[in-house]
Amino acid sequence: MAERVEFTKEMKDAGYTILVPDMLNTHFKLVIRAFEHYGYHMEMLTNRGQSVVDEGLKYTHNDTCYPALLCIGQFIDALNSGKYDVNKTALMMIQTGGGCRASNYIHLIRKALEKAGYPAMPVISLNFAGLEKNSGFKITLPMIRQGLACVTYGDLLMLLENQVKPYETKKGSAVALTEIWIDALSERFCKGQSMSGRQMEETFDVIARSYADVPVNRVPKVKTAIVGEIYVKYAPLGNNNLEAFLASQDCEVMVPGLVDFAQYYVQTLLDKYDMYGGNPVVHQGTLLIGGYLKKLKERMDTIVKKYGFITSAPFERIKHYVDGIIGRGCTMGEGWLLTAEMVELSELGYENIVCVQPFGCLPNHVMGKGMMRKVKERCPNANIVAIDYDPGTTQVNQENRIKLMLAVAREKLEKKLAEAAAETAGEEVFA
């Protein structure tokens, strides 16, 4: 096993650049700007293309999880580019500590770095499970608070952009507005603003109103949703730019937010404590974080609905969407939340669902692909296609399968519009 190189306080003081893999573009930009306030110089990687996949295949086993392969490939490709001083660079990877191959990414990255000629490169584990600690990178309560705020703002911006972009009369308006808000929020974070509950609620209102003011033409479109393994669901590198492809097919896209996943993660910790016990201090901290997330989500949802946008259900209701379908003891990977999201999205009107997962990801094949029949029994209108992603699967094949799902969706939409037109005509006749 490759020897661990700790990220030290001296490295932080020396201004090391910390590279973060590409996943949630909006969220990560906010988090990175927030962490800069605490003295960390971070950069989200944007290098993509076949070279990333080739480097991942070169330095990992062919049975390695596809997200791990891509993250490792993106890291190595970036280091080989000559853009960074490899003697003043560190890498960061998120670990959940759950029963998933993702918890082994750190060790795989270190092995790959050693083979690629970077054995002294520090790899920081960003986790809340006590897996690894670094003297130069410590998570404090203010950082957690600011991180949760960034996640909530990221969810809000992603949701609003996705519900405005398909209908905007001037193309690019929603994306440009999101970038404006990322810059504005980053400046506020540096001043310690827009962080309290009252300030966040006020900022939510201003943000939602700005998107509601974008000129739109709301013609009927096929409403689609993306669920699945967390990296492939969010990362354009992992899903071959799935959101952009669906947009090119004239669809409105809904992607569940990260706050729901954070609440799910908190819930699994609370359930484990109830069943097996544990550290009561950690348990109280988990309860506090869970309560804080709940309040943030409630405030955000109230504002979103005020301006006529659609948002997900409260987490307490989401938990019960899987009743009679799958047990809440299924917590590997995205666990029962993946099944719950498919039911929830179907009820919200986003019944055309692309369920994405890395090839060979057992938890997601069980909770996603394996639950499709049960979800359709509960939600007869659900139109779901499961798509696997790995280095050997062609993008053309993936997109063709999605197009078949969309063909069914368009047929249903046309039928619905025709029925509505006939009903309207009938009312005019009898008027």
Summary of the structure (lengths in Angstrom):
residues: 431
radius of gyration: 22.2
end to end distance: 79.6
largest distance: 81.4
contacts: 1394
relative contact order: 0.10
helix: 60%
strand: 11%
